[in-house]
């Protein structure tokens, strides 16, 4: 089954329902938005995380190694339960990026964690010394 | 806001499923123990607010910034 949505940045998109990523708790600031889709864009490691139920809301995300070489976080049991994560190999981590002036700010304290086996996701909040890395 | 006074080892219960216990008090720090259902996430409030602000900022990102980010991180 596919669904069609209207987005502010990409116009009308038709997506496969199997690709929907479910954030059961939403994310801070957008707790009412539970469904997202990851969009490849321009053949880079960057992707767009587009909200399905609000076409205006989208984030640029990237795997941690794009931002920093050493990024180790511990996923606590609660988060694993929420993701129904059984095998750590299924865990996909993405970092939200944004532009501030002439720099890129990477939100290392709020990684997006996706269980690729069931497409459940959560934004973890980790107590890091470096809240965000400026590139 | 409801305000309650509790001593060490005393608890409060919120609804059927959440219990917050004062583990210890020293100086201006309080250690709390929290029992809550598996699927409820618990955050330090100020960290949650920081992430929320970041998310609100990040969600507004213009499509033209994609190339800018691509250039900077490559």
N, CA and C atoms of all chains as a GROMACS GRO file, in nm:
protein
  627
    1UNK      N    1   0.085  -0.120   0.000
    1UNK     CA    2   0.000   0.000   0.000
    1UNK      C    3   0.088   0.125   0.000
    2UNK      N    4   0.044   0.224  -0.072
    2UNK     CA    5   0.120   0.349  -0.070
    2UNK      C    6   0.028   0.463  -0.026
    3UNK      N    7   0.091   0.568   0.030
    3UNK     CA    8   0.013   0.685   0.067
    3UNK      C    9   0.077   0.809   0.005
    4UNK      N   10  -0.005   0.910  -0.013
    4UNK     CA   11   0.043   1.033  -0.075
    4UNK      C   12   0.037   1.145   0.028
    5UNK      N   13   0.142   1.224   0.032
    5UNK     CA   14   0.143   1.338   0.124
    5UNK      C   15   0.195   1.462   0.053
    6UNK      N   16   0.154   1.576   0.106
    6UNK     CA   17   0.202   1.702   0.052
    6UNK      C   18   0.309   1.758   0.143
    7UNK      N   19   0.424   1.791   0.085
    7UNK     CA   20   0.531   1.845   0.169
    7UNK      C   21   0.568   1.984   0.122
    8UNK      N   22   0.617   2.064   0.216
    8UNK     CA   23   0.655   2.202   0.184
    8UNK      C   24   0.777   2.205   0.092
    9UNK      N   25   0.869   2.109   0.109
    9UNK     CA   26   0.996   2.115   0.036
    9UNK      C   27   0.998   2.030  -0.089
   10UNK      N   28   0.925   1.920  -0.089
   10UNK     CA   29   0.938   1.824  -0.201
   10UNK      C   30   0.809   1.808  -0.280
   11UNK      N   31   0.709   1.892  -0.251
   11UNK     CA   32   0.582   1.880  -0.319
   11UNK      C   33   0.509   1.753  -0.280
   12UNK      N   34   0.438   1.695  -0.375
   12UNK     CA   35   0.361   1.576  -0.344
   12UNK      C   36   0.450   1.453  -0.351
   13UNK      N   37   0.442   1.370  -0.247
   13UNK     CA   38   0.523   1.248  -0.244
   13UNK      C   39   0.431   1.128  -0.229
   14UNK      N   40   0.462   1.023  -0.303
   14UNK     CA   41   0.390   0.897  -0.282
   14UNK      C   42   0.490   0.799  -0.222
   15UNK      N   43   0.456   0.747  -0.108
   15UNK     CA   44   0.550   0.660  -0.038
   15UNK      C   45   0.485   0.525  -0.005
   16UNK      N   46   0.571   0.428   0.006
   16UNK     CA   47   0.531   0.293   0.041
   16UNK      C   48   0.505   0.288   0.193
   17UNK      N   49   0.393   0.235   0.233
   17UNK     CA   50   0.362   0.231   0.378
   17UNK      C   51   0.465   0.151   0.458
   18UNK      N   52   0.528   0.056   0.393
   18UNK     CA   53   0.631  -0.024   0.461
   18UNK      C   54   0.751   0.060   0.504
   19UNK      N   55   0.768   0.175   0.440
   19UNK     CA   56   0.885   0.258   0.468
   19UNK      C   57   0.862   0.353   0.587
   20UNK      N   58   0.740   0.356   0.637
   20UNK     CA   59   0.708   0.452   0.743
   20UNK      C   60   0.783   0.417   0.872
   21UNK      N   61   0.845   0.520   0.928
   21UNK     CA   62   0.914   0.504   1.055
   21UNK      C   63   0.823   0.558   1.164
   22UNK      N   64   0.800   0.476   1.265
   22UNK     CA   65   0.705   0.514   1.369
   22UNK      C   66   0.778   0.555   1.497
   23UNK      N   67   0.755   0.680   1.537
   23UNK     CA   68   0.803   0.729   1.666
   23UNK      C   69   0.684   0.723   1.761
   24UNK      N   70   0.672   0.616   1.841
   24UNK     CA   71   0.553   0.604   1.926
   24UNK      C   72   0.532   0.723   2.019
   25UNK      N   73   0.642   0.788   2.059
   25UNK     CA   74   0.632   0.902   2.150
   25UNK      C   75   0.651   1.035   2.079
   26UNK      N   76   0.659   1.035   1.947
   26UNK     CA   77   0.696   1.157   1.876
   26UNK      C   78   0.837   1.196   1.912
   27UNK      N   79   0.874   1.323   1.890
   27UNK     CA   80   1.003   1.371   1.939
   27UNK      C   81   0.979   1.504   2.011
   28UNK      N   82   1.069   1.543   2.104
   28UNK     CA   83   1.045   1.666   2.179
   28UNK      C   84   1.017   1.785   2.086
   29UNK      N   85   0.909   1.855   2.114
   29UNK     CA   86   0.868   1.967   2.029
   29UNK      C   87   0.763   1.926   1.927
   30UNK      N   88   0.762   1.797   1.894
   30UNK     CA   89   0.666   1.746   1.794
   30UNK      C   90   0.608   1.613   1.841
   31UNK      N   91   0.559   1.611   1.964
   31UNK     CA   92   0.514   1.484   2.021
   31UNK      C   93   0.390   1.430   1.949
   32UNK      N   94   0.319   1.520   1.879
   32UNK     CA   95   0.197   1.474   1.811
   32UNK      C   96   0.227   1.409   1.676
   33UNK      N   97   0.349   1.428   1.626
   33UNK     CA   98   0.385   1.369   1.496
   33UNK      C   99   0.456   1.236   1.520
   34UNK      N  100   0.391   1.128   1.479
   34UNK     CA  101   0.445   0.995   1.509
   34UNK      C  102   0.507   0.929   1.386
   35UNK      N  103   0.465   0.972   1.267
   35UNK     CA  104   0.507   0.898   1.147
   35UNK      C  105   0.602   0.983   1.062
   36UNK      N  106   0.712   0.924   1.023
   36UNK     CA  107   0.812   0.993   0.941
   36UNK      C  108   0.855   0.902   0.828
   37UNK      N  109   0.925   0.962   0.733
   37UNK     CA  110   0.983   0.885   0.624
   37UNK      C  111   1.124   0.938   0.600
   38UNK      N  112   1.217   0.848   0.571
   38UNK     CA  113   1.354   0.892   0.538
   38UNK      C  114   1.365   0.904   0.387
   39UNK      N  115   1.410   1.019   0.343
   39UNK     CA  116   1.422   1.042   0.199
   39UNK      C  117   1.569   1.057   0.161
   40UNK      N  118   1.611   0.979   0.065
   40UNK     CA  119   1.744   1.000   0.008
   40UNK      C  120   1.738   1.127  -0.075
   41UNK      N  121   1.850   1.193  -0.084
   41UNK     CA  122   1.846   1.320  -0.157
   41UNK      C  123   1.984   1.346  -0.214
   42UNK      N  124   1.989   1.366  -0.342
   42UNK     CA  125   2.112   1.408  -0.410
   42UNK      C  126   2.232   1.318  -0.384
   43UNK      N  127   2.209   1.189  -0.367
   43UNK     CA  128   2.318   1.094  -0.361
   43UNK      C  129   2.428   1.130  -0.260
   44UNK      N  130   2.385   1.158  -0.137
   44UNK     CA  131   2.483   1.185  -0.031
   44UNK      C  132   2.447   1.098   0.089
   45UNK      N  133   2.529   1.108   0.193
   45UNK     CA  134   2.496   1.035   0.316
   45UNK      C  135   2.392   1.110   0.397
   46UNK      N  136   2.366   1.232   0.355
   46UNK     CA  137   2.262   1.310   0.423
   46UNK      C  138   2.125   1.260   0.376
   47UNK      N  139   2.031   1.262   0.468
   47UNK     CA  140   1.894   1.228   0.430
   47UNK      C  141   1.799   1.330   0.493
   48UNK      N  142   1.680   1.331   0.439
   48UNK     CA  143   1.574   1.411   0.501
   48UNK      C  144   1.485   1.318   0.582
   49UNK      N  145   1.455   1.360   0.704
   49UNK     CA  146   1.356   1.290   0.786
   49UNK      C  147   1.230   1.376   0.779
   50UNK      N  148   1.137   1.331   0.696
   50UNK     CA  149   1.016   1.409   0.668
   50UNK      C  150   0.899   1.358   0.751
   51UNK      N  151   0.831   1.451   0.821
   51UNK     CA  152   0.711   1.411   0.894
   51UNK      C  153   0.600   1.384   0.795
   52UNK      N  154   0.526   1.276   0.817
   52UNK     CA  155   0.419   1.241   0.724
   52UNK      C  156   0.294   1.322   0.751
   53UNK      N  157   0.268   1.352   0.877
   53UNK     CA  158   0.142   1.418   0.911
   53UNK      C  159   0.153   1.571   0.924
   54UNK      N  160   0.269   1.625   0.890
   54UNK     CA  161   0.285   1.770   0.879
   54UNK      C  162   0.392   1.797   0.773
   55UNK      N  163   0.347   1.837   0.657
   55UNK     CA  164   0.437   1.855   0.542
   55UNK      C  165   0.545   1.960   0.562
   56UNK      N  166   0.526   2.048   0.663
   56UNK     CA  167   0.624   2.154   0.686
   56UNK      C  168   0.744   2.104   0.767
   57UNK      N  169   0.726   1.994   0.838
   57UNK     CA  170   0.829   1.950   0.932
   57UNK      C  171   0.922   1.847   0.868
   58UNK      N  172   1.048   1.885   0.854
   58UNK     CA  173   1.149   1.790   0.803
   58UNK      C  174   1.284   1.827   0.861
   59UNK      N  175   1.367   1.725   0.877
   59UNK     CA  176   1.500   1.745   0.935
   59UNK      C  177   1.604   1.690   0.839
   60UNK      N  178   1.721   1.752   0.839
   60UNK     CA  179   1.834   1.693   0.767
   60UNK      C  180   1.910   1.607   0.868
   61UNK      N  181   1.930   1.480   0.832
   61UNK     CA  182   1.998   1.388   0.924
   61UNK      C  183   2.115   1.321   0.853
   62UNK      N  184   2.209   1.274   0.934
   62UNK     CA  185   2.327   1.206   0.879
   62UNK      C  186   2.374   1.103   0.981
   63UNK      N  187   2.442   0.998   0.934
   63UNK     CA  188   2.500   0.905   1.030
   63UNK      C  189   2.608   0.976   1.112
   64UNK      N  190   2.629   0.931   1.236
   64UNK     CA  191   2.723   1.002   1.325
   64UNK      C  192   2.864   1.019   1.268
   65UNK      N  193   2.912   0.920   1.190
   65UNK     CA  194   3.050   0.929   1.143
   65UNK      C  195   3.073   1.044   1.046
   66UNK      N  196   2.966   1.097   0.992
   66UNK     CA  197   2.978   1.215   0.907
   66UNK      C  198   3.019   1.336   0.992
   67UNK      N  199   2.979   1.333   1.119
   67UNK     CA  200   2.999   1.446   1.208
   67UNK      C  201   3.124   1.430   1.295
   68UNK      N  202   3.141   1.310   1.349
   68UNK     CA  203   3.250   1.290   1.443
   68UNK      C  204   3.300   1.145   1.436
   69UNK      N  205   3.428   1.127   1.462
   69UNK     CA  206   3.484   0.991   1.454
   69UNK      C  207   3.448   0.907   1.575
   70UNK      N  208   3.442   0.976   1.690
   70UNK     CA  209   3.415   0.901   1.812
   70UNK      C  210   3.278   0.936   1.866
   71UNK      N  211   3.183   0.855   1.836
   71UNK     CA  212   3.050   0.879   1.890
   71UNK      C  213   2.998   0.751   1.950
   72UNK      N  214   3.007   0.744   2.081
   72UNK     CA  215   2.961   0.624   2.151
   72UNK      C  216   2.849   0.660   2.246
   73UNK      N  217   2.735   0.602   2.224
   73UNK     CA  218   2.628   0.624   2.319
   73UNK      C  219   2.581   0.488   2.370
   74UNK      N  220   2.529   0.489   2.490
   74UNK     CA  221   2.473   0.365   2.545
   74UNK      C  222   2.322   0.375   2.534
   75UNK      N  223   2.263   0.274   2.478
   75UNK     CA  224   2.116   0.272   2.469
   75UNK      C  225   2.064   0.200   2.592
   76UNK      N  226   1.986   0.272   2.673
   76UNK     CA  227   1.940   0.211   2.798
   76UNK      C  228   1.825   0.112   2.772
   77UNK      N  229   1.795   0.036   2.876
   77UNK     CA  230   1.695  -0.071   2.862
   77UNK      C  231   1.557  -0.019   2.823
   78UNK      N  232   1.521   0.095   2.880
   78UNK     CA  233   1.391   0.155   2.850
   78UNK      C  234   1.377   0.185   2.702
   79UNK      N  235   1.485   0.244   2.648
   79UNK     CA  236   1.484   0.279   2.507
   79UNK      C  237   1.479   0.154   2.420
   80UNK      N  238   1.555   0.053   2.461
   80UNK     CA  239   1.552  -0.074   2.388
   80UNK      C  240   1.412  -0.134   2.390
   81UNK      N  241   1.346  -0.126   2.505
   81UNK     CA  242   1.209  -0.178   2.515
   81UNK      C  243   1.116  -0.103   2.421
   82UNK      N  244   1.131   0.028   2.421
   82UNK     CA  245   1.044   0.110   2.336
   82UNK      C  246   1.063   0.077   2.188
   83UNK      N  247   1.188   0.053   2.153
   83UNK     CA  248   1.219   0.020   2.013
   83UNK      C  249   1.193  -0.128   1.982
   84UNK      N  250   1.168  -0.205   2.087
   84UNK     CA  251   1.159  -0.351   2.076
   84UNK      C  252   1.285  -0.406   2.010
   85UNK      N  253   1.397  -0.351   2.052
   85UNK     CA  254   1.526  -0.386   1.992
   85UNK      C  255   1.580  -0.514   2.055
   86UNK      N  256   1.596  -0.615   1.975
   86UNK     CA  257   1.649  -0.742   2.025
   86UNK      C  258   1.796  -0.754   1.986
   87UNK      N  259   1.824  -0.726   1.861
   87UNK     CA  260   1.960  -0.737   1.811
   87UNK      C  261   2.017  -0.597   1.786
   88UNK      N  262   2.127  -0.566   1.856
   88UNK     CA  263   2.186  -0.431   1.843
   88UNK      C  264   2.226  -0.398   1.699
   89UNK      N  265   2.247  -0.503   1.620
   89UNK     CA  266   2.285  -0.480   1.480
   89UNK      C  267   2.175  -0.409   1.400
   90UNK      N  268   2.051  -0.418   1.451
   90UNK     CA  269   1.939  -0.353   1.383
   90UNK      C  270   1.930  -0.203   1.413
   91UNK      N  271   2.014  -0.158   1.506
   91UNK     CA  272   2.004  -0.018   1.548
   91UNK      C  273   2.072   0.075   1.447
   92UNK      N  274   1.994   0.173   1.403
   92UNK     CA  275   2.047   0.274   1.310
   92UNK      C  276   2.043   0.408   1.381
   93UNK      N  277   2.157   0.478   1.381
   93UNK     CA  278   2.166   0.606   1.452
   93UNK      C  279   2.180   0.720   1.351
   94UNK      N  280   2.101   0.825   1.370
   94UNK     CA  281   2.111   0.942   1.283
   94UNK      C  282   2.116   1.069   1.368
   95UNK      N  283   2.193   1.165   1.320
   95UNK     CA  284   2.210   1.291   1.393
   95UNK      C  285   2.143   1.403   1.313
   96UNK      N  286   2.071   1.488   1.384
   96UNK     CA  287   2.004   1.601   1.316
   96UNK      C  288   2.104   1.715   1.296
   97UNK      N  289   2.106   1.767   1.176
   97UNK     CA  290   2.195   1.878   1.143
   97UNK      C  291   2.113   2.003   1.111
   98UNK      N  292   2.171   2.118   1.143
   98UNK     CA  293   2.107   2.242   1.097
   98UNK      C  294   2.214   2.345   1.068
   99UNK      N  295   2.174   2.449   1.000
   99UNK     CA  296   2.268   2.554   0.966
   99UNK      C  297   2.248   2.670   1.062
  100UNK      N  298   2.361   2.719   1.113
  100UNK     CA  299   2.355   2.838   1.197
  100UNK      C  300   2.462   2.934   1.144
  101UNK      N  301   2.419   3.040   1.084
  101UNK     CA  302   2.513   3.132   1.020
  101UNK      C  303   2.590   3.060   0.911
  102UNK      N  304   2.722   3.057   0.926
  102UNK     CA  305   2.805   2.992   0.824
  102UNK      C  306   2.848   2.851   0.868
  103UNK      N  307   2.788   2.804   0.978
  103UNK     CA  308   2.832   2.673   1.029
  103UNK      C  309   2.717   2.573   1.031
  104UNK      N  310   2.757   2.446   1.047
  104UNK     CA  311   2.658   2.340   1.062
  104UNK      C  312   2.660   2.295   1.207
  105UNK      N  313   2.543   2.287   1.267
  105UNK     CA  314   2.532   2.243   1.405
  105UNK      C  315   2.476   2.101   1.407
  106UNK      N  316   2.543   2.012   1.476
  106UNK     CA  317   2.499   1.873   1.482
  106UNK      C  318   2.450   1.843   1.623
  107UNK      N  319   2.329   1.797   1.636
  107UNK     CA  320   2.271   1.773   1.768
  107UNK      C  321   2.310   1.633   1.819
  108UNK      N  322   2.429   1.626   1.875
  108UNK     CA  323   2.481   1.496   1.922
  108UNK      C  324   2.410   1.447   2.049
  109UNK      N  325   2.346   1.539   2.120
  109UNK     CA  326   2.279   1.500   2.244
  109UNK      C  327   2.140   1.441   2.220
  110UNK      N  328   2.090   1.457   2.097
  110UNK     CA  329   1.956   1.406   2.067
  110UNK      C  330   1.954   1.318   1.943
  111UNK      N  331   2.030   1.205   1.948
  111UNK     CA  332   2.034   1.119   1.830
  111UNK      C  333   1.899   1.052   1.803
  112UNK      N  334   1.871   1.031   1.676
  112UNK     CA  335   1.752   0.955   1.636
  112UNK      C  336   1.793   0.808   1.628
  113UNK      N  337   1.724   0.724   1.701
  113UNK     CA  338   1.755   0.581   1.701
  113UNK      C  339   1.641   0.506   1.632
  114UNK      N  340   1.677   0.428   1.532
  114UNK     CA  341   1.574   0.354   1.457
  114UNK      C  342   1.607   0.204   1.464
  115UNK      N  343   1.506   0.126   1.498
  115UNK     CA  344   1.520  -0.019   1.489
  115UNK      C  345   1.483  -0.057   1.345
  116UNK      N  346   1.584  -0.093   1.267
  116UNK     CA  347   1.557  -0.115   1.124
  116UNK      C  348   1.474  -0.240   1.098
  117UNK      N  349   1.462  -0.327   1.200
  117UNK     CA  350   1.383  -0.448   1.177
  117UNK      C  351   1.233  -0.424   1.188
  118UNK      N  352   1.192  -0.326   1.269
  118UNK     CA  353   1.047  -0.301   1.280
  118UNK      C  354   1.010  -0.155   1.252
  119UNK      N  355   1.111  -0.074   1.217
  119UNK     CA  356   1.090   0.068   1.184
  119UNK      C  357   1.035   0.151   1.300
  120UNK      N  358   1.063   0.107   1.422
  120UNK     CA  359   1.026   0.190   1.537
  120UNK      C  360   1.143   0.280   1.573
  121UNK      N  361   1.112   0.401   1.614
  121UNK     CA  362   1.219   0.496   1.639
  121UNK      C  363   1.191   0.582   1.761
  122UNK      N  364   1.299   0.642   1.810
  122UNK     CA  365   1.288   0.731   1.926
  122UNK      C  366   1.401   0.833   1.915
  123UNK      N  367   1.379   0.952   1.967
  123UNK     CA  368   1.492   1.044   1.981
  123UNK      C  369   1.544   1.028   2.122
  124UNK      N  370   1.664   0.976   2.135
  124UNK     CA  371   1.723   0.958   2.267
  124UNK      C  372   1.772   1.094   2.316
  125UNK      N  373   1.783   1.107   2.446
  125UNK     CA  374   1.843   1.229   2.502
  125UNK      C  375   1.961   1.184   2.584
  126UNK      N  376   2.081   1.212   2.537
  126UNK     CA  377   2.199   1.166   2.607
  126UNK      C  378   2.270   1.283   2.672
  127UNK      N  379   2.320   1.257   2.791
  127UNK     CA  380   2.385   1.362   2.868
  127UNK      C  381   2.531   1.371   2.827
  128UNK      N  382   2.555   1.445   2.721
  128UNK     CA  383   2.690   1.454   2.668
  128UNK      C  384   2.756   1.585   2.710
  129UNK      N  385   2.887   1.582   2.720
  129UNK     CA  386   2.959   1.707   2.748
  129UNK      C  387   2.944   1.803   2.631
  130UNK      N  388   2.960   1.747   2.512
  130UNK     CA  389   2.942   1.830   2.392
  130UNK      C  390   2.797   1.816   2.351
  131UNK      N  391   2.721   1.922   2.370
  131UNK     CA  392   2.580   1.916   2.333
  131UNK      C  393   2.566   1.913   2.182
  132UNK      N  394   2.636   2.001   2.118
  132UNK     CA  395   2.628   1.999   1.973
  132UNK      C  396   2.764   2.030   1.918
  133UNK      N  397   2.793   1.971   1.804
  133UNK     CA  398   2.923   1.992   1.743
  133UNK      C  399   2.905   2.089   1.626
  134UNK      N  400   2.990   2.187   1.624
  134UNK     CA  401   2.982   2.284   1.515
  134UNK      C  402   3.086   2.247   1.410
  135UNK      N  403   3.043   2.238   1.288
  135UNK     CA  404   3.135   2.202   1.181
  135UNK      C  405   3.164   2.324   1.096
  136UNK      N  406   0.061   2.409   4.045
  136UNK     CA  407   0.147   2.294   4.073
  136UNK      C  408   0.124   2.242   4.214
  137UNK      N  409   0.106   2.115   4.226
  137UNK     CA  410   0.089   2.052   4.357
  137UNK      C  411   0.226   2.045   4.426
  138UNK      N  412   0.233   2.086   4.548
  138UNK     CA  413   0.362   2.082   4.619
  138UNK      C  414   0.349   1.992   4.742
  139UNK      N  415   0.438   1.896   4.752
  139UNK     CA  416   0.436   1.802   4.866
  139UNK      C  417   0.572   1.805   4.934
  140UNK      N  418   0.573   1.782   5.063
  140UNK     CA  419   0.700   1.770   5.134
  140UNK      C  420   0.726   1.622   5.163
  141UNK      N  421   0.847   1.574   5.130
  141UNK     CA  422   0.883   1.435   5.150
  141UNK      C  423   1.020   1.426   5.216
  142UNK      N  424   1.042   1.322   5.293
  142UNK     CA  425   1.173   1.299   5.354
  142UNK      C  426   1.243   1.186   5.280
  143UNK      N  427   1.369   1.163   5.316
  143UNK     CA  428   1.441   1.050   5.259
  143UNK      C  429   1.362   0.921   5.278
  144UNK      N  430   1.366   0.837   5.176
  144UNK     CA  431   1.296   0.707   5.177
  144UNK      C  432   1.145   0.717   5.161
  145UNK      N  433   1.093   0.840   5.154
  145UNK     CA  434   0.950   0.853   5.130
  145UNK      C  435   0.925   0.867   4.979
  146UNK      N  436   0.803   0.838   4.940
  146UNK     CA  437   0.772   0.832   4.796
  146UNK      C  438   0.647   0.911   4.763
  147UNK      N  439   0.628   0.935   4.635
  147UNK     CA  440   0.497   0.978   4.588
  147UNK      C  441   0.456   0.887   4.474
  148UNK      N  442   0.328   0.873   4.460
  148UNK     CA  443   0.278   0.788   4.354
  148UNK      C  444   0.196   0.873   4.258
  149UNK      N  445   0.219   0.858   4.129
  149UNK     CA  446   0.143   0.932   4.030
  149UNK      C  447   0.064   0.831   3.947
  150UNK      N  448  -0.066   0.840   3.957
  150UNK     CA  449  -0.150   0.743   3.886
  150UNK      C  450  -0.123   0.603   3.940
  151UNK      N  451  -0.156   0.503   3.859
  151UNK     CA  452  -0.140   0.365   3.904
  151UNK      C  453   0.002   0.315   3.889
  152UNK      N  454   0.078   0.376   3.798
  152UNK     CA  455   0.199   0.310   3.751
  152UNK      C  456   0.331   0.381   3.781
  153UNK      N  457   0.323   0.501   3.835
  153UNK     CA  458   0.449   0.574   3.853
  153UNK      C  459   0.474   0.602   4.001
  154UNK      N  460   0.594   0.564   4.044
  154UNK     CA  461   0.634   0.586   4.182
  154UNK      C  462   0.768   0.661   4.181
  155UNK      N  463   0.774   0.770   4.256
  155UNK     CA  464   0.899   0.845   4.266
  155UNK      C  465   0.941   0.847   4.413
  156UNK      N  466   1.063   0.801   4.437
  156UNK     CA  467   1.110   0.787   4.575
  156UNK      C  468   1.230   0.879   4.598
  157UNK      N  469   1.230   0.945   4.711
  157UNK     CA  470   1.346   1.026   4.748
  157UNK      C  471   1.449   0.932   4.808
  158UNK      N  472   1.558   0.911   4.736
  158UNK     CA  473   1.661   0.816   4.781
  158UNK      C  474   1.751   0.882   4.886
  159UNK      N  475   1.801   1.001   4.851
  159UNK     CA  476   1.885   1.070   4.949
  159UNK      C  477   1.887   1.220   4.920
  160UNK      N  478   1.916   1.294   5.024
  160UNK     CA  479   1.926   1.440   5.010
  160UNK      C  480   2.061   1.480   5.066
  161UNK      N  481   2.138   1.554   4.984
  161UNK     CA  482   2.262   1.607   5.043
  161UNK      C  483   2.288   1.745   4.984
  162UNK      N  484   2.296   1.845   5.074
  162UNK     CA  485   2.312   1.982   5.029
  162UNK      C  486   2.194   2.022   4.943
  163UNK      N  487   2.223   2.073   4.822
  163UNK     CA  488   2.112   2.114   4.737
  163UNK      C  489   2.079   2.009   4.629
  164UNK      N  490   2.125   1.886   4.654
  164UNK     CA  491   2.096   1.780   4.557
  164UNK      C  492   2.005   1.674   4.616
  165UNK      N  493   1.914   1.629   4.531
  165UNK     CA  494   1.821   1.523   4.571
  165UNK      C  495   1.838   1.408   4.474
  166UNK      N  496   1.855   1.288   4.525
  166UNK     CA  497   1.858   1.170   4.438
  166UNK      C  498   1.721   1.104   4.441
  167UNK      N  499   1.668   1.084   4.320
  167UNK     CA  500   1.535   1.027   4.310
  167UNK      C  501   1.540   0.891   4.244
  168UNK      N  502   1.458   0.801   4.290
  168UNK     CA  503   1.440   0.673   4.222
  168UNK      C  504   1.302   0.674   4.159
  169UNK      N  505   1.293   0.626   4.036
  169UNK     CA  506   1.165   0.632   3.964
  169UNK      C  507   1.127   0.493   3.913
  170UNK      N  508   1.009   0.451   3.949
  170UNK     CA  509   0.951   0.330   3.890
  170UNK      C  510   0.840   0.374   3.796
  171UNK      N  511   0.854   0.337   3.669
  171UNK     CA  512   0.752   0.378   3.572
  171UNK      C  513   0.738   0.268   3.468
  172UNK      N  514   0.625   0.265   3.397
  172UNK     CA  515   0.609   0.160   3.295
  172UNK      C  516   0.724   0.162   3.194
  173UNK      N  517   0.751   0.043   3.141
  173UNK     CA  518   0.862   0.025   3.049
  173UNK      C  519   0.867   0.126   2.936
  174UNK      N  520   0.748   0.160   2.883
  174UNK     CA  521   0.749   0.242   2.763
  174UNK      C  522   0.746   0.392   2.791
  175UNK      N  523   0.751   0.431   2.920
  175UNK     CA  524   0.750   0.575   2.944
  175UNK      C  525   0.893   0.625   2.958
  176UNK      N  526   0.926   0.724   2.878
  176UNK     CA  527   1.061   0.779   2.878
  176UNK      C  528   1.073   0.883   2.988
  177UNK      N  529   1.188   0.885   3.053
  177UNK     CA  530   1.211   0.978   3.164
  177UNK      C  531   1.333   1.063   3.130
  178UNK      N  532   1.317   1.193   3.141
  178UNK     CA  533   1.427   1.283   3.103
  178UNK      C  534   1.454   1.383   3.214
  179UNK      N  535   1.578   1.430   3.216
  179UNK     CA  536   1.607   1.549   3.295
  179UNK      C  537   1.542   1.666   3.220
  180UNK      N  538   1.460   1.744   3.288
  180UNK     CA  539   1.377   1.843   3.222
  180UNK      C  540   1.456   1.942   3.136
  181UNK      N  541   1.569   1.993   3.191
  181UNK     CA  542   1.640   2.098   3.118
  181UNK      C  543   1.704   2.042   2.990
  182UNK      N  544   1.743   1.914   2.993
  182UNK     CA  545   1.796   1.851   2.871
  182UNK      C  546   1.686   1.833   2.767
  183UNK      N  547   1.570   1.791   2.816
  183UNK     CA  548   1.455   1.773   2.727
  183UNK      C  549   1.422   1.905   2.658
  184UNK      N  550   1.421   2.013   2.736
  184UNK     CA  551   1.388   2.144   2.680
  184UNK      C  552   1.491   2.188   2.575
  185UNK      N  553   1.619   2.157   2.600
  185UNK     CA  554   1.725   2.192   2.505
  185UNK      C  555   1.704   2.120   2.372
  186UNK      N  556   1.675   1.989   2.383
  186UNK     CA  557   1.652   1.909   2.263
  186UNK      C  558   1.528   1.960   2.189
  187UNK      N  559   1.427   1.996   2.266
  187UNK     CA  560   1.304   2.048   2.205
  187UNK      C  561   1.333   2.175   2.125
  188UNK      N  562   1.410   2.267   2.186
  188UNK     CA  563   1.445   2.391   2.117
  188UNK      C  564   1.525   2.362   1.990
  189UNK      N  565   1.621   2.269   2.002
  189UNK     CA  566   1.701   2.229   1.885
  189UNK      C  567   1.611   2.174   1.775
  190UNK      N  568   1.517   2.089   1.813
  190UNK     CA  569   1.428   2.029   1.714
  190UNK      C  570   1.342   2.136   1.646
  191UNK      N  571   1.292   2.231   1.725
  191UNK     CA  572   1.208   2.336   1.667
  191UNK      C  573   1.288   2.416   1.566
  192UNK      N  574   1.414   2.449   1.602
  192UNK     CA  575   1.502   2.522   1.509
  192UNK      C  576   1.530   2.438   1.384
  193UNK      N  577   1.567   2.311   1.408
  193UNK     CA  578   1.612   2.225   1.298
  193UNK      C  579   1.500   2.196   1.198
  194UNK      N  580   1.376   2.192   1.247
  194UNK     CA  581   1.264   2.151   1.160
  194UNK      C  582   1.233   2.256   1.055
  195UNK      N  583   1.282   2.377   1.076
  195UNK     CA  584   1.249   2.486   0.984
  195UNK      C  585   1.348   2.495   0.868
  196UNK      N  586   1.442   2.401   0.865
  196UNK     CA  587   1.554   2.414   0.771
  196UNK      C  588   1.507   2.424   0.627
  197UNK      N  589   1.567   2.520   0.558
  197UNK     CA  590   1.531   2.546   0.419
  197UNK      C  591   1.598   2.443   0.328
  198UNK      N  592   1.531   2.408   0.222
  198UNK     CA  593   1.583   2.305   0.132
  198UNK      C  594   1.718   2.347   0.071
  199UNK      N  595   1.741   2.476   0.056
  199UNK     CA  596   1.866   2.522  -0.005
  199UNK      C  597   1.986   2.498   0.088
  200UNK      N  598   1.958   2.480   0.218
  200UNK     CA  599   2.066   2.455   0.313
  200UNK      C  600   2.127   2.316   0.296
  201UNK      N  601   2.054   2.228   0.230
  201UNK     CA  602   2.106   2.093   0.209
  201UNK      C  603   2.243   2.098   0.141
  202UNK      N  604   2.250   2.176   0.035
  202UNK     CA  605   2.378   2.188  -0.039
  202UNK      C  606   2.486   2.251   0.046
  203UNK      N  607   2.445   2.348   0.128
  203UNK     CA  608   2.540   2.415   0.216
  203UNK      C  609   2.601   2.313   0.315
  204UNK      N  610   2.514   2.231   0.374
  204UNK     CA  611   2.562   2.130   0.467
  204UNK      C  612   2.652   2.030   0.395
  205UNK      N  613   2.609   1.991   0.277
  205UNK     CA  614   2.686   1.896   0.196
  205UNK      C  615   2.828   1.949   0.171
  206UNK      N  616   2.835   2.078   0.139
  206UNK     CA  617   2.965   2.141   0.114
  206UNK      C  618   3.051   2.142   0.240
  207UNK      N  619   2.992   2.179   0.352
  207UNK     CA  620   3.068   2.196   0.476
  207UNK      C  621   3.119   2.063   0.531
  208UNK      N  622   3.036   1.957   0.522
  208UNK     CA  623   3.078   1.833   0.586
  208UNK      C  624   3.164   1.745   0.499
  209UNK      N  625   3.181   1.777   0.372
  209UNK     CA  626   3.250   1.682   0.284
  209UNK      C  627   3.401   1.679   0.310
   0.00000   0.00000   0.00000
